[in-house]
Amino acid sequence: MSGRNQHLPPLKCLATFEAAARHRSFTQAATELNLTQSAVSRQIKRLEHDLGRPLFERDAQGVSLTPAGEQYSQLVQRLLRELAQETALLRRRGEGNQLTIASSPTIASLWLAPRLVQLQNQQPQLEIRILTVEDPSRLDASEYDLGLFYHLPGEIPLNGVESRPLFSEEAVIAICSPGYLHQHGQVTDANALLHEHVLLVLEDHHYDWLTWEDWFHGLGMDWQLPERSLRANSYQLLMNAALAGQGVILGWERLLDWELSSGRLVRVLPQQLNSRGSLCLLQPRHRHPSQATRLFIDWLYQQ
C-alpha cells in the first residue's frame, strides 16, 4: 500500500473489531459475522499487530477493551455507520421507485410475500427489495425504508425508529392441513395433541415467539413432552411440514389468514392464546418518506 493509503489499517479486520467491541465478546461477534471464534481472534490479533498496541484485555472471564481499544472502537463505529448510511442512500437513489422492506423470515414468507402480487399489480413501477433478519436491532436504520416485525409491549424502542402496530391483538391457535386430519382423525381435545398427534416444535425460537409449552401453560392446561413430534429451528420449515400434512403447528391467526381463509390450513381446537406482541410497521425517523414508501404504507393499511 502506498501514497495516502499507507497508514490505513487492514480494512477487512475493522468490521470484526467493531462487532467484538460492541458485544465485548469474540464468540458473539463470530456468531453475528458467521465466522469461527478463532477467525475473529486472528483478525483482532492482526489489527493489534498493525497498530502496535493491544485493543482487548483477555482473561478467564472473557475480553474487555483497553483504553486505546475503547477510543478506537468509537471511531470505527462512527465511520462504519456513516459508510453504511451513505451506501444505503446510493443504493436507493434513482427514480425513487426503489423500496427496501426489512422483515423477519417468517413474516416475509408467510404474510408479506403472498400479498406483494396485489401491490405489484397496482403499482408495477415499484422495485421492492426484501431484507430478512430475525432481530431488527441488528439492522442500522439506514439499511431499510420500512420494517415489519413483531414488537413486544414495553420493549425498548429501536434507536431512531418509529414503531406503529398494524393490529393490536393476535390469537395463537393450533392448526394443521386438512390432509393431516383426513389421515390421523380429528383432534378431540388439547390432551389428545400430546398423546395422539404429531406436534411440530420450533427450537431455538426468537424471544417473542410462543412455544407449545407456553401455549398450554397460558391456557391453564397441563403440559408434558408430546409422544410424537417433529422438531426444527426454522418456523418456515415447520410450516411447510404442516402444509404437507406432517403435523399440528402453532399459528398466528392474522399472520396466517391467507392460508386459513384459503383452506390450506384449518384450526383444530377452539382454544387460543393472545400473542406476546403485535405486528408493527417500523419507519426510520428524520427521513423524508419517498413516494414508494408512501405508496407502500397506503397499500399496507388497506390490508
Secondary structure as the mmCIF struct_conf table of DSSP 4:
data_model
#
loop_
_struct_conf.conf_type_id
_struct_conf.id
_struct_conf.beg_label_comp_id
_struct_conf.beg_label_asym_id
_struct_conf.beg_label_seq_id
_struct_conf.end_label_comp_id
_struct_conf.end_label_asym_id
_struct_conf.end_label_seq_id
HELX_RH_3T_P HELX_RH_3T_P1 GLY A 3 ASN A 5
TURN_TY1_P TURN_TY1_P1 GLN A 6 HIS A 7
TURN_TY1_P TURN_TY1_P2 LEU A 11 LEU A 11
HELX_RH_AL_P HELX_RH_AL_P1 LYS A 12 HIS A 23
TURN_TY1_P TURN_TY1_P3 ARG A 24 ARG A 24
HELX_RH_AL_P HELX_RH_AL_P2 PHE A 26 LEU A 33
TURN_TY1_P TURN_TY1_P4 ASN A 34 ASN A 34
HELX_RH_AL_P HELX_RH_AL_P3 GLN A 37 LEU A 51
TURN_TY1_P TURN_TY1_P5 GLY A 52 GLY A 52
BEND BEND1 ARG A 53 ARG A 53
BEND BEND2 LEU A 55 LEU A 55
STRN STRN1 PHE A 56 ASP A 59
TURN_TY1_P TURN_TY1_P6 ALA A 60 GLN A 61
STRN STRN2 GLY A 62 LEU A 65
HELX_RH_AL_P HELX_RH_AL_P4 PRO A 67 ARG A 92
BEND BEND3 GLY A 94 GLY A 96
STRN STRN3 GLN A 98 SER A 103
HELX_RH_AL_P HELX_RH_AL_P5 PRO A 105 ILE A 107
HELX_RH_PI_P HELX_RH_PI_P1 ALA A 108 LEU A 112
HELX_RH_AL_P HELX_RH_AL_P6 ALA A 113 GLN A 122
TURN_TY1_P TURN_TY1_P7 PRO A 124 GLN A 125
STRN STRN4 GLU A 127 THR A 132
BEND BEND4 GLU A 134 GLU A 134
HELX_RH_3T_P HELX_RH_3T_P2 PRO A 136 ARG A 138
BEND BEND5 LEU A 139 LEU A 139
HELX_RH_3T_P HELX_RH_3T_P3 ALA A 141 GLU A 143
BEND BEND6 ASP A 145 ASP A 145
STRN STRN5 LEU A 146 HIS A 151
TURN_TY1_P TURN_TY1_P8 PRO A 153 GLY A 154
HELX_LH_PP_P HELX_LH_PP_P1 GLU A 155 LEU A 158
TURN_TY1_P TURN_TY1_P9 ASN A 159 GLY A 160
STRN STRN6 VAL A 161 PRO A 165
BEND BEND7 LEU A 166 LEU A 166
BEND BEND8 SER A 168 SER A 168
STRN STRN7 ALA A 171 CYS A 176
HELX_RH_AL_P HELX_RH_AL_P7 PRO A 178 HIS A 184
BEND BEND9 ASP A 189 ASP A 189
HELX_RH_AL_P HELX_RH_AL_P8 ALA A 190 GLU A 196
BEND BEND10 HIS A 197 HIS A 197
STRN STRN8 VAL A 198 LEU A 202
BEND BEND11 ASP A 204 ASP A 204
TURN_TY1_P TURN_TY1_P10 TYR A 207 ASP A 208
HELX_RH_AL_P HELX_RH_AL_P9 TRP A 212 GLY A 218
TURN_TY1_P TURN_TY1_P11 LEU A 219 GLY A 220
BEND BEND12 GLU A 227 GLU A 227
STRN STRN9 ARG A 228 ALA A 232
BEND BEND13 ASN A 233 ASN A 233
HELX_RH_AL_P HELX_RH_AL_P10 TYR A 235 LEU A 243
TURN_TY1_P TURN_TY1_P12 ALA A 244 GLY A 245
BEND BEND14 GLN A 246 GLN A 246
STRN STRN10 VAL A 248 VAL A 248
STRN STRN11 ILE A 249 TRP A 252
TURN_TY1_P TURN_TY1_P13 GLU A 253 LEU A 256
HELX_RH_AL_P HELX_RH_AL_P11 ASP A 257 SER A 262
TURN_TY1_P TURN_TY1_P14 GLY A 263 GLY A 263
BEND BEND15 ARG A 264 LEU A 265
STRN STRN12 VAL A 266 ARG A 267
BEND BEND16 PRO A 270 PRO A 270
STRN STRN13 LEU A 273 ASN A 274
BEND BEND17 ARG A 276 GLY A 277
STRN STRN14 SER A 278 PRO A 284
TURN_TY1_P TURN_TY1_P15 ARG A 285 HIS A 286
HELX_LH_PP_P HELX_LH_PP_P2 HIS A 288 SER A 290
HELX_RH_AL_P HELX_RH_AL_P12 GLN A 291 GLN A 302
#
